Amino acid sequence: MADGVTEGGTPVDDERWLVVRGRRWRRQDPSLPEDVAQRLLSHLGRGRSGVRALRGAGEDPAPARRRVDLAKHGLGERGEPWWDQGGPERRERWETALRELDALDDAGSDGREDDPA
């Protein structure tokens, strides 16, 4: 079990969860290609930074929180557990997240859609 997988190929808890200060957090999907993980982590960092900036300005941080949520779903840290998904489902999860995150960039840096009026 040195590789974090049981004989049946199922990830062990150490590969699924990270414990920080007594709180359990889901780890990112280990099957993510490196370039995909880096793009999602970049979006996550930008989203977190946006939340701080919007809060500091007294504005609603919901647009930036949306970016954080999409990135975490893409990473496999939220939504259906990655270990319960097959390969095609996992790929679809991160591809969908990246499409939606890139669409936020196209709409504007804070994730809000342009006002059509």
N, C-alpha and C positions, 0 to 999 in steps of 0.2 A: 504493500500500500504506500510505498514511498512516493509514488507519482500522484497521489491524491485520488486514486480511483480504486474501487473494490474489484474483486475478481470478475464480477458480472458487468463491469464497465460503467457502473453508476458512480457519480462523484460522491466523495465523502463530505461530511459536514464542514471540514476545514477548507475545502475548496468552494463551498457554497456561501459561507458566512464569515464575516469579520467582526470581532468584538472590540469595541472601543469604549473605554470607561463603563464597562458593564452592559452596554447596549449592543444588540446584535444588528448588523447591517448586511444586506445581501451584497455579495461580491459581483463584479462585472463578469460577463460571459467570457470564459477563457477561450472560446472558439472565435472571438472577434479577430479579424485580420488587423495587424498592427496599424495600417493606415486608417482603417475605419475607426479603431479605438481612439487614435489621436484626433481625428476630426470630431468625434463625439465628445471627447474630453475638452477640446477647444470650445465647443458650443456650451458645454457645462460651465466652464470657467467664465465665459462671457455672460452667461445667464446669471450666475451668482454675482458677478460684478455689477450687472444691471440692476439686480434686486437691491444691492447696497446703495447704488447711486440714486435710484428712484425713491427709496425710503428716505435717504438723506435730503432729497429735494422736496420731501413731503408729498410725493406723487404715488399713485397706485402702482405697486410693483408687479401686478398681475401679468403684464406682457413678458417681463423678464422671467417670471416664475414659469410661464408656459415653455420658454426655452429650456429651463432647467428640467422640467418634467419630461419633455420630449427627449432630451439627451439621456436622462436616467432610464427611460424606457428603452432607448436604443442600445444602451450599455447592458441592459438586462437586469438593472437594479430595481426596476419597478415593473408592474404588470405580471403576466404569467411567468412563473419561474423558468429561467432558461433551461434548467435541467429536466423540465417536463416537456420541452419542445424538441421536435426533430430538427435536423439540419436545415431543411427548406423554411420551416417556420422561423428559425433563428435568423436566417438571412433576410427574410421578409421583414422581420421586426426592425433590424438595424437599417435596412434600405428605406423603409417607410419613414422612420425617424429622421434620417438624413434628408430625404426629400422635403419633409415638412420643415425641418430646421433651415434648409437652404431657401425655402419659400419665405421664411421669416426675414432672411437677409434681403431678398428681393423686394419685400414689402417695406422695409426700413430697418434701421439698426436696432430699434427698441422692440421690434416684433409686432408693432401695431400696423394694421393695414391702413393704406392711405384713404382718407375720407373721399368718397366718390362725389360728394356734393360740391 
